[in-house]
Amino acid sequence: MIKKRTLFGMLLLMSCAAPAATVLWDGTRSDITNLTSNINSPNNWTESDTVWNTTDQTIDSPGTQADIKLAMGQVTQLRHTGQINEGFDAVYCGGGDDTSITNDAVSPFSQLIAFDAGAFSATGLPLRAMTVTLKKRVASDTQSFCWFVENGGQCCVSAVVDNDVGTDYATYTLGDTAASEWFAFDGNANIGSATGASVGTLSLTNLNYAGILVTETYTTAQNWHGAIVQQFALSEEVVVPRTMPYMGGWCPRVQLPAKNNGTERIDFTNFDVSAFVDQLVQLDTAKYHFLNLSHGAIATFYTSSHPELASVVNTNMFPTERDLLMEVVDELERRGDNRPVIVYQAAHGIKESSCPPGAWDNWTNHIASLGYTDHHHAVADLIIKYYSLKYGDKIDGWWYDGVNNLSPENQQRYVDAARLGNPKAIIAIPVTSGAPLKSSPWCDYTSGHPFSVKANEPWQPANLLMIENIEAGPWLDQNGDPVDDPNKGALAHAFIPLQRTWNAGEAFPALQAIDWTTRAVEAGGMMTWSLNRQGSLIEDINFDTLFKINAAMTQAVVVASGENTPNETAVKAFDGDVNTKWLTFTNTAWIAYDYTSTNAAAMTQYSITSANDGDARDPKDWEFQGSNDGGMSWDTLDVRTNQDFTARFQTKTYPFSNSTAYKVYRLNITANNGNAYTQLAELELGMASSTTFFVDWADGYGLTGTHAVYDADPDGDVLDNLSEYALDGNPTNGSDRGHIPVLGTFGENGTYWFEYVYARRNDAAARGLNYTVEATSNLVSAAWSTNTIAETGAGSLDSDFESVTNRIPLDAEGFMRLMIEFVE
């Protein structure tokens, strides 16, 4: 609805509408031209053809995933290394003969070429080694392409590899895109713009099909638009980094109890493997498991049996009653949980200072009897090699603590021993603590050890640099610098306690943990959280954070300063049901909604609904805030004081100005109405309308009923509410009319103007307001116009308004007015 008010010489209120943008092509499946449906047609492409074009093989209707597989199956002539049309220089990909197009029109097309992995099985060459050499046919065309794969049964397209293919041949390699983002090709994805459902990074190690998807837009009539494909080829050898499958992964590291003394020994004896694995299985977005062979930094007590050393060294150090690590690994396997397992081990093997009485002597005598003169040689052969062979491919990776203090020779000895049981095992060796994350010649992934947690909290900003290091990579060299070739670096990995120390203390702030994890995962790195255990289970407060991290991988999550479990929790504030509520046992509190970075939005409104009882528990004073760093810092977007909910289940809406897409929004309640508890039924975030802003403005002055409408003039100052709203007037005080426009004169270098200055809201567009200065020669027959008026500048007036200056030649005769347009 359009609201108008005219005050000649001063104000006119009316509306303008902006034209909608024109969408030339949305890149959906209905626009894709697939390979072929004419399986039996004699026109199908063969090696004797010099040109393969859209006349030979096309389908005009959308095809299913099965249709595409079938189509790809027909390209038998393309299944070999080297040029796809031996004896000819090139083939056309799509385009065709289109001379009907008019010069100013835009005509898009897409074309898919793909290859069957079975055709290369005899060569042993992987499809991920495929290269394509191509160029565009017509210089004025706009051409881009993505890679297409069927990876483990899932059809996907890569992010755009090149959005401006040139007219000179260029060569691209499929394997180079493994670390990029890939999108599901499920019949509904926007293939041309690669905006289908993200599937993250792909290892590209299990390809059934691979090829290219070319998209082109051309604006001139021309024969044979399209890409010229000179060659598809395969390399003779491609080294796939062992850590490629771990890209974009996270998990918890839970320290299993060893047969140590005191509580540890009790936990070891009574440990409930089934209950523990129940928790791990619930974290279904974790990409791997991380367990421990030795007890933390005390490389003397083990969680897995070693009969030889138990008999000659100590049965407490190497337990004989049970093999806890093997029990957990076997239980995961029994449940069908086939995620990789990484194991922590302290590299000392056996540490004299932590040995039970007599154990160190037993060890040194034993290795001496075997001819060892170097403690670490013995550890590599008798401990690391033993467990590597014992577990074989049940263990997929190792994290060796303290190996960086060994000689290069011994580091190599440790790594060689670790891979005897599983040559594909990934290895991490600490190089430094904190950022930059550095690799070494023996690292497949960085250790990610934070700065000392003895001196500082692990959530200190200094450790955020490790996450930023991952984002800059995720493949890093020995200096911590990003590298494009994964084989020239290690995968960036952060390994951080989820509490104040490695196994105890204050919990890591949940919002910050979610932020760091999602950032590391989205960048293609690895993120491992080390956490505390109580008996057989992950400590409740840590598991709650893990559960939120797990949810944040696929959806938004809710976090609060406190809650009343199990029925009055923070998520109840966002469940759309006013009959449920969030309650916390404090008179100040906060509740936050974390969209995660992929769904961040610029919110401009929130609504609060009071709960079913206890009006003294209602929020009264608060700040509404946004954060893009997991709550390490907050931007205050709106402040409210002395708010009063006059009824139960009452909803009040609060708009605010904002143009930043925040990942996290928080309602920070600084006071309630006097109770020891704080509660609310619903908190809803959204986008404010222009009407919402006006209603909130009127409510702020206590206007109700007929006094709260646009054309009312409660204070009798001749300016109606809409005028006062636009110019910062007070509708309840006739002497406060806001920023009234000012007319004056201005001269410079012998030239003079009338100068008209008015106040404009900084967020006028969001409020549906548009300000325009107009002039006319008379008030009877002449039209109002902006032709002779120029806006010459704007400057800050206060936090909500700017001052806008307009000029008109001094020799002009007539009238001026400010027109303020408002659309509900």
N, C-alpha and C positions, 0 to 999 in steps of 0.2 A: 504494500500500500504506500502511495506517495503522499507525503505531507507537504503542504505549501503555505507560506505566509508571505505577504508583500507589505513592506513598509517603505514607501517611496523615499528615495534619497538615503535609505539605510539598508533595508533587508528585504529579500525575497527568498522563499523557501520552496524548492521544487526538486525534480528528479532527473537523472540521466542514466542510461543503461549502456554498458560496455558490450561490444560485439564479441561473440564466442570465437575461439580459435578454430581454424580449419585443420582437421586431421586428414592428411593425405593417405596414410597407410598405417594400420595398427600392428602389422606384423603377425597377425594371428594365423592359425592353421588354415583358415579358409583362403588365405592368400598364397599358401605354399604350393608350388608346382613340384610334385614328387617325381621319382625317377621314371617309372613305367607301369602301366597296367595292361599294355598290349603284349602279353607274354608270347602269344603265337603269331604276332604280326611280322610279316617279312621286312617291315621297315625298321625293326630294332637294330641298334648300332652293332656293327661288326668291325673287325680290324681292317677290312677292306674299304671302309668308309674314310673319306678324308675329313669329313665334318660330322660331328655329333651334335645335333641341335634339338630344339624343343619340338620340331615337327616330327622327328624320329621317335622320341619317347617322352610323352607327357601324360599326366592325368590332371584334369581340371577340378575335380572334386576332392574334398579333404579325404585323406587316407588314414587308416588306423595304424597302430604300431605294427600289427601283423602284415598289413599291406606294404609297409615300408621294408620290412624284412624280406618279404616276397620279391619286392622290386629289386632290392640289393642282390638277391640271389640270382638275378638274371644277368648280372654284369660279369659273366664268367670270363669274358675276354680280357678283363682288366686285372686278373689275378696273377700277377708276376712282378718281379722287380724291374726296374728300369722304366723306360717310356711306355705309357699305356697304349700307344698306337705305333708299334715298331715300324719304321720305314717312313713315318711322317713326322713333321716338325711339331705339331700340336693338335689339340682338339678344342672345340668350343664347348663351354659349359653354359647352357641356357642362352637366353637372349633371343635368338631366333631373328626372323626377318620381320621387322615392325616398321613399315614405312607409312602407316596410317596415322601415327601420332602427330598431333599439332605441336608447334614449336614451344608453346607455353604450358603444355600439359605435363603431368608427372606420371610415369608409368613404372611401377615396381614389379620385380619378379624375384623368385628364389628358386634355386636348383640344388639338388642333393646328389652327390656321387659317393658311394661307399663300397668297401671291399670286405670280402669274407675271410676271416682268419684261417679257415680251413684250407684255403688255397695256398697258404704259405707254410703249412705245417711241415712239409718236407724240407724246407730250407732252414727251419729253426729260427727264423727271423721274427721278432715280435712286432706287432702292428704299431706299438708305441714309438717305434723307430721310423715310422713313415714320415717322408717329407713330400711337400707339394711345391712345384714351381709354377707360378702363374702371373698373369698381368691382366689388366682390363683392355677390352677391345677398342673402346671409344674414349678419348681423353676427357670429354665433357661429362661423361657419366660419373655417378657416385657409386662406388662398389665397396662392399665389405664382405668378410667371410668369418665363419666360425668352424671349429672342428666338430664333427659328429662322431659319437661312439656308441656301441652297445657294450656296456661294461658290467660283466656279471649278470646279464639279463636285463639291465636297465638302460634304456635309450636316453642319451644326454647330449646337450650341446654346450660347448664352452662359451665363456664370455667372448665378446668380439676380439678376434686376433688382430685384425687390421681393418680399421673403419675407412681407410682411404687407399685402396689398392692402386698402385701406380701403373703407368704404361710401359714400364720396364720390368722384365722378369725379376721376381724376388722369390726366395726359397724359405719355407717355414717348416718347422719340425713339430710333430704332434707331441712328443715327449716334453717339449718346453712348456706346454700348457698344463701339465699335471698339477702344478701348484696354484693354478688360477681357479676361479670359481666356475662351477658347472651347474647346469640347469636341466631339470627333468624334461624329457621330450615325451609327453604322455598323450598327445592329441589335443591338449588344451593350452599348452604353453605358448607364449609369444616368442616364437623362434627367432624371427628376424632381429628383434631387439634384445634377445637373450634375457628375458625377464620372467621366465617360467619359474617353477618352484626350485629354489636353490638346493643342491645336494652337496654343497661344499667342494672340497678338493677331491680328486680321484687319483688312485694309484696307477691306473692305466695298465695294470699287469694281467688283467683277465678279460681281454677284448675279444668279442665275437665278430664285430664289424667296426670299421673306422673309415672315415672319409671327411669330406668338407661340405658345408652348406654355404652357398654363395648368395648374397642378396645385392641387388642392384637397382638403382633408380636412374632413369634417363629422361631427358626433356626435349630431345630433338628427334625428328624422323631420321632413321639410319638403318641400313642393312647390317645385320649381325651384331647387335649389342651383345654384351656378355663377357665372361672371363675366357681367356685363352690359357688352357692348362697345358703346359709344355711337358710336365713329367710328374708322375708319382714314383717314389723310390723308397727303398728300405736300406738302412745302414747295415753293415755287416755285424756290428756289435753295439749294444747299448747297455751301459751299466746302470741299473736301477738302484738308487740309494735304499739301503735296508729300512730306513725310517719313513719312506714315502707313505706306507699305509697308516702311519701314526699322525700324519698331518691333520691339524684341526681337531686334536684329541685332548681330553682331560680325564682325570680320575683322582680318587683319594688314595693316599698311602697310609695304611693302617698297620701299626707295628704289632705283629703277633708276639705273644709272650714267649720268652725263652725259659729254660729251666734254671733260672737264676735263684736268688734268695728271696725270702719274704713274700710279698704280694705277687711278684712275678711267678714264683714257683707254684703258688696256689692257682693263679690264673692258667698257667700251663697245664696243670693236672686236670682242672675242671673245664677247660675251654670247650664251649659248645660250637662246633664247626658249622652245624646246620643253621643255627640262629645267626651266626656271623655272616654266612653266605647269603642268607635271606636279605640282609641289608645291602650287600654288594649288588645283588640281582636287581633290587629296586632302582638303583642308579643306572637306568637303562640307556642314558645318553653318553655315559662314560665310554671311552673308546678302548680302554685297556684296564688291566688291574695292576696294582703295585703293592707287592708284599715284601717281607723281609726274611732273609736267611739268618743273619746275625742280629744280635741285640743292639740296635742303634749304633752309636759310636763305640760301644764296648765290644770289640771284635773278639770276644772270648766265649760267649754263650750263644748257642745256635738253636734254631727252631726245627731243625731237621736232623735225623739220625746219621751217625757216621760210625759204624761198628768198630772199625780198626782204631780210630783215635779215641773212641769211648773206652776201649779196653786198655789202652796204653797211656792215656793222658788223664781223662776225668769224665765220669758219667754224668755229672751235672752240666758240663760244658757241651757235651754231645749226647743228648738224651737217648735212652734206650726204651723208655716206657711207651712213647708214641712219637710219630713223625708228623708234627703239626703242619708244617708247610705242605707236605705231600697230601695230607688229609684235605686241606683247603683247595689245593689245585685239583685233586680228584673229585671233590664235591662240585666244584664249578663245572668240570667236564661232565659229570653225571647229570647235571641239570641242563645240559645243552648250551651252557654259556661258553662260547668258543672265542671270547675276546682274548687278545694277547695278554700274557702275564710277564711283568717286569719285576725283578727281584733286587732288593737292596742288600749289599754286603759291605761291612767295614773291612778295608783292605789289609789291616794289620794281621788278620787271620787269627792270631792269638796274641793277646797283649799282657805282658808280664805284670803290669800294675793292677790288673783286674782279675788275675787268675786265682782260683782257690789255692789253699796251701798245698805245695808240692807239685801242682799241675805244670808250672813253668819248667821246673827241672825235668819232669817226665817228658815234656815236649822236646826240650833241647837234647836230652839224652836219646830220644827216639830218632830225631832227624839226624843226629850225629852217627847213630848206628847204621843209618841208610846212606851215609856218605855225604850228607849236605853240610856245607860250610856257610851257606847264606840262608838266613831265616826266610827271606821272601821267595827264594827258589823253592824252598820246601812248601811254603803256603801255596804257591802256584800249582805245584804238582800234587800235593797231598790233600788240599782243601778245594781250591777253585776247580781243578781238573776233575776231582772226584764228584763234586756236586753237578758240574756241567754234564758229565757222562751219566750220572744217576738220573737226572731229570730230562736229558735229551731235548726233544722239541716241545716238551711240556712248558719249558721256560723260553720266552721269546726275547728277553732282554735283561741286561744287568746294569746296576748303578753301583759303582765301586767308590766307596768313601775313602779318601786319604791316599789314593794311588798317585796323585800328583806329587807327593813327597818322595816317590821312588825314582830310581834312575830310569832313563828311557829304555834301557835293556829290560829292566824288570816290568815296566809298564807293558812292553810288547809281550813279555812272557805271560803276564796276567791275561791279556786280551786273547792270546793264542789258546791258552788253557780254557778260557770261558767259551770259546767257539767250537771246542772239540765235540760237545754234545749236540750243538745246533749251530751250524755254520752261518745261519741267517740271523743269529741273535744280535740285537743292537746293544751298543756299549756307551755308557757315559762315565767320564772321569772328571772330577772337579778340577778346574784350572784356576779360577778365581772365585771370590764371593761377590755377589751383586753384579751390577752392570759395569762394563758391557759383558754380555754373555759371550764367552770365548770357546772355540772348539780346540781340538788338538789333533795330532795325527792318528790318535786312537779313538776319537769320539765320533759316534754316529749322531748323537744328540747332545746338547749341552747339559751340564749337570744342573744348572739353574739355582745353585746354592745362593741364598740371600745374604745380605750384609749381616754381620753378627747379631743374632737374636738375644744374646746375653746383654748387649749394651742398648739395643733399640728394639722397639716393637716391629714385627715383620710387616706391618701395614704402613710403615714410614714411607714418605714420598720417594726416598732414595731407591726403594725396591720397585716403585712404579717404573723406573727407568728400564727394568728388565722387560716389562710388558711392552714398553715403547720400542725396545730393542727387537722383540719378536715382531712387532708391527712393521719395523723397517726391513725385516728379513722376508721370510722366516729362516732362510739359509744363511749362516754366518761363518766367516772364516776365523782363523786363529787370533785375529785382532779384534774380533767382534763386529767386523764390517759386513754388510750384506753382500752376497754373491748371487749371480744369476744362475750359475750352474750348481745344482745340488751336490754334484760329485766333488766340488771344490770347497765344501764346507760341511757343517753339521746343522741339524734341525734345531732351531731355537726352542728351548724348554726351560720353564721356570718351576722350581721345587720349593714351596714356601709353607711354613707351619700355619695351620688354621687356628692357632691360639698363640698366646704370648711367647711361649717357648715351644720346643719341638714336641713336647708331650704334656703340657700343663699350662694353666693360666687363663687370663682374659681372652674371650673369643674374638677372632678377627671380625671386624664390622661386616655384616652380611651383604649390604649393598656394594661395598667395595670389593668383596670377594666375587660377587656376581659380575661386576664390571670388569675386573681383571681377567676372569675366566672367559667371558664372552669375547673380549678383545683379543686374547691370545688365540682362541679357537678360530675366530673369524679371520685372523691374519694367517692361519695355516700352521701355527706353532703347536706346542704341547704345554699343558698346565697340570701340575700335580700338586695336590694339597696334602701335607702331612698332618695327621690329627691324632687326638687322644682317644683312648679306649677305656671303658669301664667294664672289667670282667671280660665277657665274650663279645660285647657290643660296642659300637662306636658311641662315644659320649653324646647324650641327647642334644646338647646345644650345637655340637658340631654336625650331627646328622641332620638337624633341622636346616642348617646352612647348606649342607650338601644337597639336600632335597630341593632347596630353592635354586641352587645352581643347576641341578638336573632339569628342573622345570624351565629355567630361563633359556635353555638350549632350543626350546620349541615354542615358548609362549611367555607372556608377561607374568611377573610375579609380584606378590605383595609382601612387604617387610614392615615391621612395626617395632617400636621401642619395648613393647610388652603386649601380652594378650592373656586371656583367660581360657586356657585349653580345657576340654577339647571343643566346646560349643560356642564360645564367644571369641573367636580368633580373628586375626586381621583380614583374612580373605572374606569374612562375612560382610565387611564394609563394601565389597565390590561384587556381591552375588546377586544384585538386583532384587532382593527381597527385604522389604522394610521390617518384616517381622523377626529378622535375625539382627545381630549387632556385633560390633567390635567393642570389647571392654578391656581396660587395663587398670591395674591397681595403683595408679599414681594420679596426682592432680595436674601434672604436665605430661605430655606424651607426644609422640609423632607416629605417623603412618605414611608409608611411601608406596608408590606404584612404579615398578621398574618395567619399562617397555622393552628393554634390551635395545642395542644400537640399531638393529635392522628395522625396528618399528618406531623409532623416535618420531615425535610429532610436536608441532608448535601449538600447544594447548592455550586457549584464551578464556577458559571458563571452568569453574568447578561448582558442584552443588553438594550441600550437606543436608542430610535428613536426620532429625532428632530421633532417639531411640524410644522404646516403649515405656520407660519409667524413669524415675530419678532425674528430674529436670536440673538438679544441682550438678549432675555429671556432664551436662552439655558443655561443649566448647564455648568459651566466651571471647578470648583473645588468641590470635594466631598469626602465623606467617605462612603464606603459600610459596613454596620454593621449587627451583629446578636445579638439576645437577647433570653434568656430563662426564664426571670422573668418579662415579660410584659413591658420591656423598663425601668425598674428601673436601670439597668446597660446594657452597650453595649460593645461587642467585635468588634474592628475594623478589618475587614477582607481584605480591599483593600482601597488604597488612590490614587486618581488621581488629577492632577493639569493641568491647561492650556489646557484643552481639547477643540477641535475646531470641530464643525459640519459645514462642508463646503457646505452643501445643505439642503434643506427642505426634510423631510421624510427620512433623512439618518439614518441608523442603525449602531451603533458601539457596538462591543461585548468585554467584559472585563472578562477574566478568573482570578481566584485566587485560592490559596491553602486553603482547608478547609476539615476537617474530622468530624466536629461537626454538629449534626442535630439540627438546631435552629428552634424554633417555629415562631420567627418573624425576618424578614429581613428588613433593612431600608436603603434607599438612603438619606444621610444627605448632602444636597447641601449647601456648605459654601460660594459659590460665583457664580454669573452668569456672562454673558458677558456685564453687565452694565445697564440693564433695571431695573425699579422699580418692575417689575413682573417677575415671574419664571414659566416656562412651559416645558412640554415634551409630546410627543404623546403616547409613549409606554414604559413600563418598563417590561422586561421579565426575569424571573429567570430560571436557568436550570443547567445542568451538563456539564462541559467543556470537550471537546475532546482533545486529545494530539495535534491535528492540531491547535485548537484554541489557546492553550498556545504558540505554536511556532509563529503563525501569530501575536499574541499580542506582543511577544518579538521583532519580526522584525519591527513591527509598532512603537514600542517604540524607535528604533534607526533611524526612518525615512526612512527605506528601502522600495523601491517601485520597481515595474516591475521585471526585471530579477535579480536585486540585492537582491530581497526578497525571492528567492527560496532557497531550502536546500543546493544545491551544489555550490551556488555562493560564491565567495571570494572577496567581494567589497574592502577590504583593502589590498589585495595582500600579506597576511602574511602566506600563504600556508594552513592555517586552514579555511575550508569552514564554512558556517553559522551554519550547524548542529553541528559541533565540538565546535564552539565558544558558541553556545547555551547550550551545555551540560557541558562546563567547565567554564562558566561565562566570556567568552571573549567579547570584543567590536568589532563588525564586521566592524566598521567604523574607527578603529584606529589600525594600524598594530603593534604598540608597546604594545598594551594591548591584550594579548592572553589568559587572564584569569588565572585559576589555572592549570598550566601545571604539569603533574605527575613528581614525583621526585624519583630517584633510589639511594639507599644508602646501607650501611651494618649495621648489628646489632649483638652484641655478648652478651652471658649470660652464666655463669658457663661453659665456655670452648666450647660452641656451638655457631656457627655463621650462619647468614642468610643474603641473599639479602633482603632488605626491600623496597617495592614499595608502595608509598603513592600517592593517587589521590583524587580529589574533586568530590563529588556526590551531586546532588540536593536533598534537604530534601523531596521534593514531586515528586521524580523521577517516581514513579509508575503512578501517576495521569497524568504525562506528556508523558507517553509512553516510558520512558527511562529505560534501564537496563545496568548496568556497570559490566563487567567481566574482570579479569586479567587472561591471558593465557600465556603459555610458550611452546617453541619447541626447539629441539636440533639443527635443521638447517632450513634454509629457502628454501630448495630445495625439500626434499622428506618427511620430518617428519611432522606429524599432530600437530596442536595446541591443547593443553590440559590444564585442570585446576587441574590435578591429584596431582601435586607436590606443589600447591599453597594453602596457608591457609589465610583467612581473620582473622586478630587478634584483630581488634578493630576499632571503629569509634568515632569521637568526633566532637563537633560543630566547624565549621570554621567561619561562620557568620550567619546572619538571614536566608539565603537561601541555604547554602551549609554545608555539613559535610566532615570532612577529614577521609578517609578510608585507613587503613594500611593493607598490605598483605606481607607475607613472603614466601621465597623459600630457600631451603638449599644452603649454600654457595658453596658446592662442585659440584653443578649442572652446566653444561655448556650449553649455548644456548642463546635463545632470549626471551624477554618478550614483551607483548603488552597489551594495554587497549582496550577492545572491548566494544563499546557503541552501544546498540541496540535501535532502534526507530521504532515504528509502528504507522502509521497515523490512 
